[in-house]
Amino acid sequence: MSMDQAKNALREWEKQNRSYETSDFEMLYDMWVRQAFGKLNSGIQERFFEKIDDWMLYTYTFLQGTAAQNEAKERILQAGRIFNAEIEKVEDMKSLTIDELTYLAEQQCSKGKLYSFAQGGLTGAGGYLLLGIDFPLMIGLNLRTIQLVGYTFGYEMNHPYEMVLALKVFHGATLPKRLRMNAWSHLKKEITTHTPYIYDGEDQLTDESWLEQPLRQIFKSVLILMFRKKLFQGLPLISIGIGAFANYSLSRQVTDFAMKIYQYRYLLEHGELEG
């Protein structure tokens, strides 16, 4: 993949996503969610989203400190040395071509989707405990994959700027499709106007536009419970399929969005795109 091919692929992806037309049902559903949540006291709403933001930040920093994540980062550097033997630290990954970086990042994305698929299947097969921790585990797995994609493209993901940006990438990727490109445009603006390593932008992550994701999670859980007693050779295959497919689909959505944002940063930093 040359620079021109990467630019064309990125533009085509943007074009396809911007051409998405919101259905009447989606508009009514969005209106219902906003009206229902809007009936809550504004102070309760604010604290609710603050708690979610704090929890996501805690999950992100926890992942950063795990031995598994440090080992994964080292494996990324080792893979990068296949293309450039002089790579010693994460920032050196930027010396690789976009084709090489995309290849390495796709490996991380494939692993992330596989983990999500397996975790969703276990949720469908397990009991109430696995169902209860499904949502936080799903968020953790996808945040981990975003971190690894960022490392692959040469960014130290423990820096405050990269930390907040990665969380916003996750937020944007998990928004309903009708709102996703607004988040994409906002991220592009932040990348082009803010100084790396010092984050001075808006640090709020979630708001009422993100509520559809938890509601989808509830709907998925209800379906899993409904079909849990439908056994085939002793296994709740329908529930397993629902959990695996739902988590895989979300992971594919997140990894695709993350890949595009880091490809955009690479092209921007190499003067191939205008800010």
C-alpha angles and dihedrals in degrees: 000000000000125000090260092050091049091050092049092048091050093049091048090050091051091047093051093048095045091052091061110122119212114234123228090248092055091050092050092045092050091049091050093050093049093046093047093048092041090064089070120092111272090235091055090049092051094049091046093057092041090056091050091049092048091049093050091049091049091049091049094050092044090055090049091059098049122108090228092060093047090050090049090052090052091050089053090054090048090051090049090055088064087071098031119019092196095068109121106153138026095263089058089068087077088073090072124090121259089249092057094044092048090051092052093043092050088058090057091046092051091052091047092052091048092051091049091049092051094044091050091049091051089050090054092048099041135072135263093292094061090043091052095052095040096097097049091043091050091051091047094051093050094046088051091053092050089052091052093048088051091050090049091056091050105263125133099231095199093069113105093240094051091043095056092040092052091050089051090049089055091047093049093046093053096049119106111277092250090061101035098091092052087059089046092054091047091051092049090052092050092049093052099042106038130075115244117245092023114073112201100156133096108306098191111113113178131042137154091294089069096053093095091072096061089043090054088050090054091049091050091050091051091052092049091052092046093055099034093101093050096098129186113192088341096309129104092230095169092053090045090051093048093051095043095046095045095049093043091051092052092047091051089050092050097045093048092052093045093048091052095049093051092045087052091052091050093051092045094051091049092053095249094120134041117240 
